[in-house]
Amino acid sequence: MRGRDDETGEFLSPSRSQQRRDALGVLELGERLVAMTPAQLEKLPLPDHLLPHIRDVQRISSHIARKRQLAYLAKQMRREDDETLDAVRDAMDAGGEAARQETALLHRAETWRDRLLDGGDTALAELLAEHPDADRQQLRTLIRNASQERATNRPPHAYRELFRLLRDVLAAAADATGDDEGATAAE
């Protein structure tokens, strides 16, 4: 039994259900770690003694043996402090957030490219108003060349180069503001 504090009446430890939920959460974290590449694992604040256990699970192909080794990995992870596991979860979530921000940046660059090719000088003026550090002459040249490529069915060299330039401009603006607010205004 868990027992109760005589003075306050509160339980002294978590319930069995809570302990089981916590253990399943650690097992899920272990599954996510096993699915990562070695390069991704290096970026996480993992204790060194857990890495061999993760590699063992990754190399095992038999279903039952893999499941057993994954359970052993989870047992080793449960011995860690909650702060350590929370740090690993935060680092994994931060990686996901970075990927989402990168994807959003690419979508904004595509949107701007399409607006510049369809809208002409009006869209270029809006872009330069929001991002005054952008190279006006290079943008005009790439827009003109991309339009000509479209009209003559040539390979989209300038079209791609325009995308790269816009991505760099938007990324520099996002880095300068320290967040994504300035970049989302571009849409």
C-alpha positions in Angstrom: 0.0 0.0 0.0 1.0 3.6 -0.6 0.3 4.8 2.9 -0.9 8.2 3.9 0.6 11.1 5.8 -1.0 11.1 9.3 -1.1 14.9 9.6 -2.2 16.0 6.1 -4.0 12.8 4.8 -2.0 13.0 1.5 -0.7 9.9 -0.2 3.0 9.3 0.3 3.7 8.1 -3.2 2.1 8.1 -6.7 -0.6 5.6 -7.4 0.1 2.4 -9.3 -1.7 3.8 -12.2 0.5 6.8 -12.2 3.6 4.7 -11.9 2.5 2.6 -14.9 1.7 5.7 -17.0 5.2 7.1 -16.1 6.8 3.8 -17.1 5.0 3.7 -20.4 6.1 7.3 -21.1 9.7 6.3 -20.6 9.2 3.2 -22.8 7.8 5.5 -25.5 10.7 7.8 -25.1 13.0 4.8 -25.6 11.2 3.9 -28.8 11.7 7.4 -30.1 15.4 7.3 -29.2 15.9 3.9 -30.9 14.3 5.3 -34.1 16.9 8.1 -34.3 20.1 8.0 -36.3 23.4 8.1 -34.5 24.0 11.8 -35.6 20.6 12.8 -34.1 21.5 10.9 -30.9 24.7 12.8 -30.5 22.9 16.1 -30.4 20.8 14.9 -27.4 21.9 15.3 -23.8 21.9 11.6 -23.2 24.0 9.9 -20.4 26.9 8.0 -22.0 25.9 4.7 -20.3 22.6 4.7 -22.2 24.1 4.9 -25.7 25.2 1.2 -25.8 21.7 0.1 -24.8 20.2 2.1 -27.5 22.6 0.7 -30.1 21.8 -2.8 -28.9 18.1 -2.3 -29.5 18.8 -0.8 -33.0 20.9 -3.8 -34.1 18.4 -6.5 -33.0 16.0 -7.5 -35.7 14.0 -10.3 -33.9 10.7 -8.9 -32.7 10.6 -10.5 -29.3 14.3 -10.0 -28.6 14.0 -6.3 -29.7 11.0 -5.8 -27.4 12.8 -7.4 -24.5 15.9 -5.2 -25.1 13.7 -2.1 -25.4 12.1 -3.0 -22.1 15.6 -3.2 -20.6 16.5 0.1 -22.1 13.4 1.6 -20.5 14.4 0.1 -17.1 17.8 1.7 -17.4 16.2 5.0 -18.3 13.9 4.9 -15.4 16.9 4.9 -13.1 17.8 8.4 -14.4 16.6 11.6 -12.8 13.4 13.1 -14.0 15.4 16.2 -15.0 17.6 14.2 -17.3 14.7 12.6 -19.1 12.9 16.0 -19.3 16.0 17.5 -20.9 16.1 14.7 -23.5 12.4 15.2 -24.2 12.9 19.0 -24.5 15.8 18.5 -26.9 13.8 16.1 -29.1 10.9 18.6 -29.1 13.2 21.5 -29.9 14.4 19.5 -32.9 10.9 19.0 -34.1 10.2 22.7 -33.6 13.2 23.6 -35.6 12.1 21.4 -38.5 8.6 23.0 -38.4 10.2 26.5 -38.5 12.4 25.4 -41.4 9.4 24.1 -43.3 7.5 27.3 -42.6 10.4 29.3 -43.9 10.5 27.3 -47.1 6.8 27.8 -47.6 7.2 31.6 -47.1 10.0 31.6 -49.7 7.8 29.7 -52.2 4.9 32.1 -51.6 7.2 35.2 -52.1 8.6 33.7 -55.3 5.2 33.1 -56.8 4.1 36.6 -55.8 7.2 38.1 -57.3 6.7 36.3 -60.6 3.0 37.0 -60.8 2.8 40.4 -59.2 5.8 42.2 -60.7 6.9 45.5 -59.3 4.2 45.7 -56.6 5.2 42.5 -54.9 8.9 43.5 -55.2 8.2 46.8 -53.5 6.4 45.0 -50.7 9.3 42.6 -50.2 11.9 45.4 -50.2 9.7 47.4 -47.7 9.7 44.4 -45.3 13.3 43.3 -46.0 15.3 46.4 -46.9 18.6 44.5 -46.7 17.6 42.4 -49.8 19.6 43.0 -53.0 17.1 44.9 -55.3 19.2 44.5 -58.5 19.8 40.7 -58.0 16.1 40.2 -57.3 15.0 42.1 -60.4 17.5 40.1 -62.6 16.3 36.8 -61.2 12.7 37.7 -61.6 13.2 38.7 -65.2 15.3 35.6 -66.0 12.8 33.2 -64.2 9.9 34.8 -66.2 11.8 34.3 -69.5 12.5 30.7 -68.5 8.8 30.1 -67.9 7.9 31.6 -71.2 10.4 29.7 -73.3 10.1 26.4 -71.3 13.8 26.4 -70.4 15.2 24.6 -67.3 14.3 26.6 -64.2 17.8 27.7 -63.1 16.8 31.3 -62.2 13.6 30.1 -60.7 15.6 28.0 -58.2 18.1 30.7 -57.7 15.4 33.2 -56.8 14.0 30.7 -54.3 17.5 30.3 -52.7 17.9 34.1 -52.4 14.4 34.6 -50.9 15.1 31.7 -48.4 18.3 33.4 -47.3 16.7 36.8 -47.0 13.8 35.5 -44.9 16.1 33.4 -42.8 18.3 36.4 -42.1 15.3 38.4 -41.1 14.0 35.6 -38.8 17.5 35.4 -37.2 17.7 39.1 -36.7 14.3 39.3 -34.9 15.2 36.2 -32.9 11.8 34.6 -33.6 9.4 33.9 -36.4 7.1 36.9 -36.0 8.8 39.1 -38.6 8.9 36.3 -41.1 5.2 35.4 -40.8 4.2 39.0 -41.6 5.6 38.3 -45.1 2.7 36.0 -45.9 
